[in-house]
Structures are given as structure tokens and as C-alpha cells.
Amino acid sequence: MPRVGLSKTDVVAAGAELADDVGFANLALSPLAQRLGVRAPSLYKHIDGLADLQHGIATLAMGELDQCVRDAMHGRTGSAALAAFSNAFRHYVVEHPGRYAATVGATFTGPDDPLLQSSTRVIESIQVVLRGYGIPESDMVHAVRTLRSIFHGFASLQAANGFQWSPDAEDSFDWMIRFLDRGFSDAGAG
């Protein structure tokens, strides 16, 4: 019998918190069960195993990230949209490194997968930023991948304390945004 009040949503949320605390690569069912106050076999009443939990965390995280960037970008275009998206993205990754890591390389289960739907909306948000610069549709895939790679790299390094040699990561981030703004402005004009 499942613990009264415990649901798949609760298990996934606790798994996401655990992933943030110990790292997504270290996520395991036994510590999750302990955190929830149940025995590990009891988790199988709510999830189909570790892979199902990982997919649930990726879905949760991508939905949160989608909402975060869309809220930040609302009503903004051009450099303001770029700054809003990038700051929201970075903040989410730094605050939730484990659950963000779950999204990287997560596999979609089909066309109705909520993970696919949220992922698509995040990509669409990036496209909105890029269209504000006049990036042509023929270059959109390349520009999306470039922007995503840059933000992923910076945010992941910051989340992993990868900028220890210099205390000015905020200055570097602002410099990067100004650099990207100039580059996308030139690309859109050319």
C-alpha cells in the first residue's frame, strides 16, 4: 500500500531536490526512499524505476525552466530579451544544478511527452530572442545551438564553482551578454 498522501508528483519533487543536493549523476532510489520516509521498494508503487524518476525530474525541470524564462522575457525584445533570457536561464541552472542536469540529453517518450512540449517552448523562447535581432530563418538552428551552448556552458561552470580563479563572474557574464548582443546585431544586419 502506498504511503498515505505520497504521489508520483511528490516522489519526483523529492527526487529533484535530492538531485540538486547530491548531483544528478549520484541520484539513487535508496537515498530518495530514506528522504521520503519509506522503504525503497515502496517507490515502485509511484515510479517504474530510476529511469522513470530521471525522466520525471527532467520533465519537472524543463517545465520550471520554460516558465522561468518566459516570465523573464515577457514584453521584452532585442538586447533586453537576450539579457532577460540569459539571466533567468543562468539563475535556474545555478539554483537547480541537479534537476537541470536531468534535462541534458533526456529522451522524449513520444509526441505527447510533456518534456518535449516544455523543451520546445524553451527553444521557441530562444528563437524569439534571435528573431528580435533579425536572424534569418535559414540560420536559426545554428544560432539557437550557439546561444544554448554558450548559456549552458557558462551556467554549468558557475553552478559547479568553476570560476574560482576570479571573483568577477558577474562582470564576465555581463561582458558575454554585450558581446553576444553585438554579434547577433551584426548577424541580423548582414
DOFIDREN-760575 format. One record per residue: residue number from 1; z, x, y of N, C-alpha, C in turn; residue in three letters. Coordinates in nm, 2 decimals, m for minus. Example, Ala and Ser with C-alpha at 12.3 -4.5 7.8 and 13.67 -1.06 7.14 Angstrom:
REM DOFIDREN-760575
 margu    npz    npx    npy   capz   capx   capy    cpz    cpx    cpy nukol
     1   0.78   1.32  m0.57   0.78   1.23  m0.45   0.78   1.32  m0.33   ALA
     2   0.71   1.28  m0.22   0.71   1.37  m0.11   0.79   1.29   0.00   SER
This chain:
REM DOFIDREN-760575
 margu    npz    npx    npy   capz   capx   capy    cpz    cpx    cpy nukol
     1   0.00   0.08  m0.12   0.00   0.00   0.00   0.00   0.09   0.12   MET
     2  m0.09   0.07   0.22  m0.09   0.15   0.34   0.03   0.12   0.42   PRO
     3   0.08   0.23   0.50   0.19   0.22   0.58   0.17   0.10   0.68   ARG
     4   0.27   0.02   0.70   0.25  m0.09   0.79   0.22  m0.04   0.93   VAL
     5   0.11  m0.10   0.99   0.07  m0.06   1.12  m0.02   0.06   1.13   GLY
     6  m0.04   0.13   1.02  m0.13   0.25   1.02  m0.27   0.20   0.99   LEU
     7  m0.37   0.25   1.07  m0.51   0.21   1.05  m0.59   0.34   1.05   SER
     8  m0.72   0.32   1.03  m0.81   0.43   1.03  m0.82   0.49   1.17   LYS
     9  m0.81   0.40   1.27  m0.81   0.45   1.41  m0.69   0.54   1.44   THR
    10  m0.57   0.50   1.38  m0.45   0.58   1.40  m0.47   0.72   1.33   ASP
    11  m0.53   0.72   1.21  m0.54   0.84   1.14  m0.64   0.93   1.21   VAL
    12  m0.75   0.88   1.26  m0.85   0.96   1.33  m0.79   1.01   1.46   VAL
    13  m0.71   0.93   1.53  m0.65   0.98   1.66  m0.55   1.09   1.63   ALA
    14  m0.47   1.07   1.53  m0.37   1.18   1.49  m0.45   1.30   1.44   ALA
    15  m0.56   1.29   1.37  m0.64   1.40   1.33  m0.70   1.47   1.45   GLY
    16  m0.74   1.40   1.55  m0.79   1.46   1.67  m0.69   1.54   1.74   ALA
    17  m0.57   1.49   1.75  m0.46   1.56   1.81  m0.42   1.69   1.73   GLU
    18  m0.42   1.67   1.60  m0.40   1.79   1.52  m0.51   1.90   1.53   LEU
    19  m0.63   1.85   1.54  m0.74   1.95   1.56  m0.73   2.02   1.69   ALA
    20  m0.68   1.95   1.80  m0.66   2.01   1.93  m0.55   2.12   1.92   ASP
    21  m0.45   2.09   1.84  m0.33   2.17   1.83  m0.36   2.30   1.74   ASP
    22  m0.43   2.28   1.63  m0.44   2.39   1.53  m0.58   2.44   1.52   VAL
    23  m0.68   2.37   1.59  m0.82   2.41   1.58  m0.89   2.33   1.47   GLY
    24  m1.01   2.29   1.50  m1.09   2.21   1.41  m1.11   2.27   1.28   PHE
    25  m1.13   2.40   1.28  m1.16   2.48   1.16  m1.03   2.48   1.06   ALA
    26  m0.92   2.45   1.12  m0.79   2.46   1.04  m0.74   2.32   1.01   ASN
    27  m0.82   2.22   1.04  m0.78   2.08   1.01  m0.77   2.06   0.86   LEU
    28  m0.66   2.00   0.82  m0.64   1.97   0.67  m0.56   1.84   0.66   ALA
    29  m0.58   1.78   0.55  m0.51   1.64   0.53  m0.36   1.65   0.51   LEU
    30  m0.31   1.75   0.44  m0.17   1.76   0.42  m0.09   1.77   0.55   SER
    31  m0.12   1.85   0.65  m0.05   1.85   0.77  m0.07   1.72   0.85   PRO
    32  m0.18   1.66   0.84  m0.21   1.53   0.90  m0.11   1.43   0.84   LEU
    33  m0.10   1.42   0.71  m0.02   1.33   0.65   0.13   1.35   0.69   ALA
    34   0.17   1.47   0.70   0.30   1.51   0.75   0.32   1.46   0.89   GLN
    35   0.23   1.48   0.97   0.24   1.43   1.11   0.25   1.28   1.12   ARG
    36   0.18   1.21   1.03   0.19   1.06   1.03   0.31   1.01   0.95   LEU
    37   0.38   1.09   0.88   0.49   1.05   0.80   0.46   0.98   0.68   GLY
    38   0.34   1.02   0.62   0.30   0.96   0.49   0.27   1.07   0.39   VAL
    39   0.25   1.04   0.27   0.20   1.14   0.17   0.05   1.15   0.18   ARG
    40   0.00   1.27   0.15  m0.14   1.30   0.17  m0.23   1.20   0.09   ALA
    41  m0.20   1.16  m0.03  m0.28   1.06  m0.10  m0.29   0.92  m0.03   PRO
    42  m0.19   0.89   0.05  m0.19   0.77   0.13  m0.30   0.76   0.23   SER
    43  m0.35   0.88   0.28  m0.45   0.89   0.38  m0.58   0.83   0.33   LEU
    44  m0.60   0.84   0.19  m0.73   0.79   0.13  m0.74   0.64   0.14   TYR
    45  m0.63   0.57   0.18  m0.64   0.42   0.20  m0.71   0.39   0.33   LYS
    46  m0.72   0.49   0.42  m0.78   0.48   0.55  m0.90   0.56   0.57   HIS
    47  m0.92   0.67   0.51  m1.03   0.75   0.52  m1.08   0.79   0.38   ILE
    48  m1.21   0.84   0.38  m1.27   0.87   0.25  m1.26   1.02   0.22   ASP
    49  m1.17   1.09   0.29  m1.15   1.24   0.27  m1.17   1.31   0.40   GLY
    50  m1.17   1.44   0.39  m1.18   1.53   0.51  m1.31   1.51   0.58   LEU
    51  m1.42   1.50   0.51  m1.55   1.48   0.58  m1.55   1.35   0.67   ALA
    52  m1.49   1.25   0.61  m1.48   1.12   0.69  m1.39   1.14   0.81   ASP
    53  m1.28   1.20   0.79  m1.19   1.23   0.91  m1.27   1.31   1.01   LEU
    54  m1.34   1.42   0.97  m1.41   1.50   1.07  m1.51   1.42   1.14   GLN
    55  m1.59   1.34   1.07  m1.69   1.25   1.14  m1.62   1.16   1.24   HIS
    56  m1.51   1.10   1.20  m1.43   1.01   1.29  m1.38   1.08   1.41   GLY
    57  m1.34   1.21   1.40  m1.30   1.28   1.51  m1.41   1.31   1.60   ILE
    58  m1.53   1.35   1.54  m1.65   1.38   1.62  m1.69   1.25   1.70   ALA
    59  m1.68   1.14   1.64  m1.72   1.01   1.70  m1.62   0.98   1.81   THR
    60  m1.50   1.00   1.79  m1.40   0.97   1.89  m1.42   1.07   2.01   LEU
    61  m1.44   1.19   1.98  m1.46   1.29   2.09  m1.58   1.27   2.17   ALA
    62  m1.69   1.24   2.10  m1.82   1.22   2.18  m1.81   1.09   2.26   MET
    63  m1.74   0.99   2.21  m1.72   0.87   2.30  m1.64   0.90   2.42   GLY
    64  m1.53   0.98   2.40  m1.45   1.02   2.51  m1.53   1.10   2.61   GLU
    65  m1.60   1.20   2.56  m1.68   1.29   2.65  m1.78   1.21   2.72   LEU
    66  m1.85   1.12   2.66  m1.95   1.03   2.72  m1.89   0.95   2.84   ASP
    67  m1.78   0.89   2.81  m1.71   0.81   2.92  m1.67   0.90   3.03   GLN
    68  m1.61   1.02   3.00  m1.57   1.11   3.10  m1.68   1.16   3.19   CYS
    69  m1.79   1.20   3.14  m1.90   1.25   3.22  m1.97   1.14   3.30   VAL
    70  m1.98   1.02   3.24  m2.04   0.91   3.31  m1.95   0.86   3.43   ARG
    71  m1.82   0.86   3.41  m1.73   0.82   3.52  m1.74   0.92   3.63   ASP
    72  m1.74   1.05   3.59  m1.75   1.16   3.70  m1.88   1.15   3.77   ALA
    73  m1.99   1.12   3.71  m2.12   1.13   3.77  m2.16   1.00   3.85   MET
    74  m2.08   0.89   3.83  m2.12   0.76   3.89  m2.15   0.77   4.04   HIS
    75  m2.27   0.73   4.07  m2.32   0.73   4.21  m2.36   0.86   4.27   GLY
    76  m2.36   0.97   4.19  m2.40   1.10   4.24  m2.54   1.14   4.19   ARG
    77  m2.60   1.22   4.27  m2.73   1.28   4.23  m2.74   1.42   4.27   THR
    78  m2.84   1.49   4.22  m2.87   1.63   4.26  m2.75   1.72   4.23   GLY
    79  m2.72   1.81   4.33  m2.61   1.91   4.31  m2.47   1.84   4.29   SER
    80  m2.45   1.73   4.35  m2.32   1.66   4.33  m2.31   1.60   4.19   ALA
    81  m2.42   1.56   4.13  m2.42   1.51   3.99  m2.40   1.63   3.89   ALA
    82  m2.47   1.74   3.93  m2.45   1.86   3.84  m2.31   1.91   3.84   LEU
    83  m2.24   1.91   3.96  m2.11   1.96   3.97  m2.01   1.86   3.90   ALA
    84  m2.04   1.73   3.92  m1.95   1.63   3.85  m1.96   1.64   3.70   ALA
    85  m2.08   1.64   3.65  m2.10   1.65   3.50  m2.04   1.78   3.45   PHE
    86  m2.07   1.89   3.51  m2.02   2.02   3.46  m1.87   2.03   3.46   SER
    87  m1.80   1.98   3.57  m1.66   1.99   3.58  m1.59   1.89   3.48   ASN
    88  m1.65   1.77   3.46  m1.60   1.68   3.36  m1.61   1.73   3.22   ALA
    89  m1.73   1.79   3.19  m1.76   1.84   3.06  m1.66   1.96   3.03   PHE
    90  m1.64   2.05   3.12  m1.56   2.16   3.10  m1.41   2.12   3.09   ARG
    91  m1.37   2.03   3.17  m1.23   1.98   3.16  m1.20   1.92   3.02   HIS
    92  m1.30   1.84   2.97  m1.28   1.78   2.84  m1.27   1.88   2.73   TYR
    93  m1.35   1.98   2.74  m1.35   2.09   2.63  m1.22   2.17   2.64   VAL
    94  m1.18   2.20   2.76  m1.06   2.28   2.77  m0.94   2.20   2.73   VAL
    95  m0.93   2.07   2.76  m0.82   1.99   2.72  m0.82   1.95   2.58   GLU
    96  m0.94   1.94   2.52  m0.95   1.89   2.38  m1.04   1.98   2.30   HIS
    97  m1.00   2.11   2.28  m1.09   2.20   2.21  m1.12   2.17   2.07   PRO
    98  m1.02   2.12   2.00  m1.04   2.08   1.86  m1.13   1.97   1.83   GLY
    99  m1.11   1.86   1.91  m1.20   1.75   1.89  m1.34   1.77   1.95   ARG
   100  m1.35   1.86   2.05  m1.49   1.89   2.10  m1.56   1.97   1.99   TYR
   101  m1.49   2.06   1.93  m1.55   2.15   1.82  m1.60   2.06   1.71   ALA
   102  m1.54   1.94   1.69  m1.59   1.85   1.58  m1.73   1.80   1.61   ALA
   103  m1.76   1.79   1.74  m1.89   1.74   1.78  m2.01   1.83   1.76   THR
   104  m1.98   1.96   1.75  m2.08   2.06   1.74  m2.14   2.06   1.60   VAL
   105  m2.26   2.02   1.59  m2.32   2.02   1.45  m2.29   1.90   1.37   GLY
   106  m2.21   1.81   1.42  m2.18   1.69   1.34  m2.31   1.61   1.31   ALA
   107  m2.31   1.57   1.18  m2.43   1.50   1.13  m2.41   1.35   1.15   THR
   108  m2.52   1.29   1.19  m2.53   1.14   1.21  m2.55   1.07   1.07   PHE
   109  m2.48   0.96   1.06  m2.49   0.89   0.93  m2.61   0.79   0.92   THR
   110  m2.67   0.76   1.04  m2.78   0.67   1.05  m2.80   0.62   1.19   GLY
   111  m2.90   0.53   1.21  m2.93   0.49   1.35  m2.82   0.41   1.41   PRO
   112  m2.73   0.35   1.33  m2.62   0.27   1.39  m2.49   0.35   1.41   ASP
   113  m2.49   0.47   1.38  m2.37   0.56   1.38  m2.33   0.57   1.53   ASP
   114  m2.20   0.53   1.56  m2.15   0.54   1.70  m2.15   0.68   1.75   PRO
   115  m2.15   0.78   1.66  m2.16   0.92   1.70  m2.30   0.95   1.76   LEU
   116  m2.40   0.89   1.70  m2.54   0.91   1.75  m2.55   0.84   1.89   LEU
   117  m2.49   0.72   1.90  m2.50   0.64   2.02  m2.43   0.72   2.14   GLN
   118  m2.31   0.77   2.12  m2.24   0.84   2.22  m2.31   0.97   2.25   SER
   119  m2.36   1.04   2.15  m2.43   1.17   2.17  m2.56   1.14   2.26   SER
   120  m2.63   1.04   2.23  m2.75   1.00   2.30  m2.71   0.98   2.45   THR
   121  m2.60   0.91   2.47  m2.56   0.88   2.61  m2.53   1.01   2.69   ARG
   122  m2.46   1.10   2.62  m2.43   1.23   2.69  m2.56   1.30   2.72   VAL
   123  m2.66   1.31   2.63  m2.79   1.37   2.66  m2.85   1.30   2.78   ILE
   124  m2.85   1.17   2.78  m2.91   1.09   2.89  m2.84   1.12   3.02   GLU
   125  m2.71   1.15   3.02  m2.64   1.19   3.14  m2.69   1.32   3.19   SER
   126  m2.72   1.41   3.10  m2.78   1.54   3.14  m2.91   1.52   3.19   ILE
   127  m2.99   1.43   3.13  m3.13   1.41   3.19  m3.12   1.35   3.33   GLN
   128  m3.02   1.26   3.35  m3.01   1.21   3.49  m2.99   1.32   3.59   VAL
   129  m2.90   1.41   3.55  m2.88   1.53   3.64  m3.01   1.60   3.67   VAL
   130  m3.08   1.63   3.56  m3.21   1.71   3.57  m3.32   1.63   3.65   LEU
   131  m3.32   1.50   3.63  m3.42   1.42   3.70  m3.40   1.42   3.85   ARG
   132  m3.27   1.44   3.89  m3.24   1.45   4.03  m3.29   1.57   4.09   GLY
   133  m3.33   1.67   4.01  m3.39   1.79   4.06  m3.54   1.79   4.05   TYR
   134  m3.60   1.68   3.99  m3.74   1.67   3.98  m3.79   1.75   3.86   GLY
   135  m3.71   1.77   3.76  m3.76   1.84   3.64  m3.86   1.75   3.57   ILE
   136  m3.98   1.80   3.54  m4.08   1.72   3.48  m4.04   1.68   3.33   PRO
   137  m4.08   1.57   3.29  m4.05   1.52   3.15  m4.10   1.63   3.05   GLU
   138  m4.21   1.70   3.08  m4.26   1.79   2.98  m4.17   1.91   2.96   SER
   139  m4.08   1.93   3.06  m3.98   2.04   3.05  m3.84   1.99   3.01   ASP
   140  m3.82   1.86   3.00  m3.69   1.80   2.99  m3.61   1.85   2.87   MET
   141  m3.67   1.86   2.75  m3.60   1.91   2.63  m3.55   2.05   2.66   VAL
   142  m3.63   2.14   2.71  m3.59   2.28   2.74  m3.47   2.28   2.84   HIS
   143  m3.49   2.20   2.95  m3.38   2.20   3.05  m3.25   2.14   3.00   ALA
   144  m3.26   2.04   2.92  m3.14   1.98   2.86  m3.07   2.09   2.77   VAL
   145  m3.14   2.15   2.68  m3.08   2.25   2.59  m3.03   2.37   2.67   ARG
   146  m3.09   2.41   2.78  m3.04   2.51   2.87  m2.91   2.48   2.93   THR
   147  m2.90   2.36   2.99  m2.78   2.31   3.05  m2.67   2.29   2.95   LEU
   148  m2.70   2.23   2.84  m2.60   2.21   2.74  m2.54   2.34   2.69   ARG
   149  m2.63   2.44   2.67  m2.59   2.57   2.61  m2.50   2.64   2.71   SER
   150  m2.53   2.64   2.84  m2.46   2.70   2.94  m2.32   2.64   2.95   ILE
   151  m2.31   2.51   2.96  m2.18   2.45   2.98  m2.09   2.46   2.85   PHE
   152  m2.16   2.45   2.74  m2.09   2.47   2.61  m2.03   2.61   2.60   HIS
   153  m2.11   2.71   2.64  m2.06   2.85   2.63  m1.94   2.87   2.72   GLY
   154  m1.96   2.83   2.85  m1.85   2.86   2.95  m1.72   2.79   2.91   PHE
   155  m1.74   2.66   2.88  m1.62   2.58   2.85  m1.55   2.62   2.72   ALA
   156  m1.63   2.66   2.62  m1.57   2.71   2.49  m1.50   2.84   2.51   SER
   157  m1.56   2.93   2.59  m1.49   3.06   2.62  m1.36   3.03   2.69   LEU
   158  m1.37   2.95   2.79  m1.24   2.92   2.87  m1.14   2.85   2.78   GLN
   159  m1.18   2.76   2.69  m1.08   2.69   2.61  m1.02   2.79   2.51   ALA
   160  m1.09   2.90   2.47  m1.04   3.00   2.38  m0.98   3.12   2.45   ALA
   161  m0.95   3.10   2.58  m0.89   3.21   2.66  m0.97   3.33   2.66   ASN
   162  m1.10   3.31   2.67  m1.20   3.42   2.66  m1.23   3.49   2.80   GLY
   163  m1.16   3.45   2.90  m1.18   3.52   3.03  m1.05   3.59   3.08   PHE
   164  m0.99   3.66   2.99  m0.86   3.72   3.02  m0.87   3.84   3.11   GLN
   165  m0.99   3.90   3.11  m1.00   4.02   3.19  m1.01   4.00   3.34   TRP
   166  m1.02   3.87   3.38  m1.04   3.84   3.52  m0.97   3.71   3.55   SER
   167  m0.89   3.70   3.66  m0.82   3.57   3.68  m0.91   3.47   3.76   PRO
   168  m1.03   3.50   3.79  m1.11   3.41   3.87  m1.22   3.33   3.80   ASP
   169  m1.18   3.27   3.69  m1.27   3.19   3.61  m1.33   3.07   3.69   ALA
   170  m1.24   3.01   3.78  m1.28   2.90   3.86  m1.39   2.95   3.96   GLU
   171  m1.37   3.07   4.02  m1.48   3.12   4.11  m1.61   3.14   4.03   ASP
   172  m1.60   3.19   3.91  m1.72   3.22   3.83  m1.79   3.09   3.79   SER
   173  m1.71   2.98   3.76  m1.77   2.85   3.73  m1.84   2.80   3.85   PHE
   174  m1.78   2.80   3.97  m1.84   2.76   4.09  m1.97   2.84   4.12   ASP
   175  m1.96   2.97   4.10  m2.08   3.05   4.12  m2.19   3.01   4.03   TRP
   176  m2.16   2.98   3.90  m2.25   2.94   3.80  m2.32   2.81   3.84   MET
   177  m2.24   2.71   3.89  m2.30   2.58   3.94  m2.40   2.60   4.05   ILE
   178  m2.36   2.69   4.15  m2.45   2.72   4.26  m2.58   2.78   4.21   ARG
   179  m2.57   2.87   4.11  m2.68   2.94   4.06  m2.77   2.84   3.99   PHE
   180  m2.71   2.75   3.91  m2.79   2.65   3.84  m2.86   2.56   3.94   LEU
   181  m2.79   2.52   4.04  m2.84   2.43   4.14  m2.97   2.49   4.20   ASP
   182  m2.96   2.62   4.24  m3.08   2.69   4.30  m3.19   2.69   4.19   ARG
   183  m3.16   2.73   4.07  m3.26   2.74   3.97  m3.33   2.61   3.94   GLY
   184  m3.25   2.50   3.92  m3.31   2.37   3.90  m3.39   2.32   4.02   PHE
   185  m3.34   2.35   4.14  m3.41   2.31   4.26  m3.55   2.38   4.26   SER
   186  m3.55   2.51   4.23  m3.68   2.58   4.22  m3.77   2.53   4.11   ASP
   187  m3.71   2.50   3.99  m3.79   2.45   3.88  m3.85   2.31   3.91   ALA
   188  m3.77   2.23   3.98  m3.82   2.09   4.01  m3.93   2.09   4.12   GLY
   189  m3.92   2.20   4.21  m4.02   2.21   4.32  m4.15   2.27   4.27   ALA
   190  m4.14   2.35   4.16  m4.26   2.42   4.11  m4.34   2.35   4.02   GLY
